[in-house]
Amino acid sequence: MKKILHIISQYPGKTGSGVYLRALMNEASKKGYSQGLIAGISKDDDLVLDNIDEKYFYPVVFNTETLPFPIVGMSDVMPYESTRYKDMTDEMFQKWEKAFSTSIRKALNDFKPDIIISHHLWILTSLVRKLTQDIPLVSICHGTDIRQFEMCSKYREYVLEGCSGIDNVFALNEFQKEKIVDIYGIDREKISVIGGGFDSDIFYPSRKKFVEDRIRLIYAGKISYSKGVLSLIGAYDSLDTLEDMELYIVGSGSGKEAKVIKSAGEKSKNKIVFTGEVSQATLGDLFRESQIFVLPSFYEGLSLVTIEALACGLRVVATDIPGLRNFLGYNINSSGIVKYVKLPSMIDADTPDISEINIFEERLRNAMKMQIDEFKKCGYVEDEEVFQDIKNMSWENIFKRII
């Protein structure tokens, strides 16, 4: 049976790529694969890994004497204390590179993998390729890597040097595939569109009829500006006040952005509940107690949480981020289960033109109102073709395409 070495530069969980990694590890475990893991963690993290032998976990530990700074995150705002790539000094980068090189070499010598799955087309994957020329290397692009490539030019040459030698790349959607061809120069034949998935044991429709005298909208993800959470609160607050309406904001953030967003939520005239970070199982339960999921993001690779919400039977309001409409396909898009909201003009990858925020929030509010009205009128969408398409997005099917 193959030995799979999983590699991610940040915490293996709490973000979309971390959830993706843990899902693949879970599927590999079901099929009896032996697994190893290299991941960035903080010295105070209490990490539980169920799918690998502890001796095959090769952590790179931040906030230590060796790496005296927080985990370097793929997004500028992470749900935990982090360092931005653009803020790394040459000295910090050298320590980062040395620490990951040590873990990679140790994993190669001890675990002896047959295949490596590295997350993000970025610095770490490039480093892996430079150190592992004779082992098949596949990489999953999550979108944040493309953003870093566009925004953090000082590492481009380093990234291209190693990533050009990857054996196979998995993109989340067709739009992303074309970006990879364009900016990385990777052969189109090496790139497959694979999308994202959901755990059908956790995310499934409610087995009981929902009490329809209350409307709950729900957002799940990082609490940050680029995720559009401040605009979500603004749009929600402009809805007519209804005693039976509430918005749950699930997830965590850090720094000034999270404080500003939570303060705005506390001032809303309509009911808003901040739950903080929750487990996947709890998120599934919260979805089954809700009717409408809202994705207000200005930028996403592919929103796994949107797929999870759809798997629970929720109606969705989503910004028309590149790739999502194409990935979901005709049956889902034509069913009315998803209402798309046109994005404002963007200054860069995830920063909107501030002059268009008011009109964007108006569009977001109108889409939410439409889904609220549709639910009150028709209830949940019940279409067997739609739910068969959603079921096909399970992690089991994703894993089969990678290995």
Secondary structure, DSSP 8 states (H G I E B T S, - for coil): --EEEEE-SS-SSSSHHHHHHHHHHHHHHHTT-EEEEEEEEETT-----SSS-GGGEEEEEESSSSS-S--EESSSS-SSS-EEGGG--HHHHHHHHHHHHHHHHHHHHHT--SEEEEESSSHHHHHHHHH-TTS-EEEE--SHHHHHHHH-GGGHHHHHHHHTT-SEEEESSHHHHHHHHHHH---GGGEEE----B-TTT----SS---TT-EEEEEES--STTTTHHHHHHHHHTS---TTEEEEEE----HHHHHHHHHHHHH-SSEEEEEES--HHHHHHHHHT-SEEEE--S--S--HHHHHHHHTT-EEEEE--TTHHHHH-HHHHHTTSEEEE----EEETTEE-GGGHHHHHHHHHHHHHHHHHHHHHH-S---HHHHHHHHTTBHHHHHHHH-
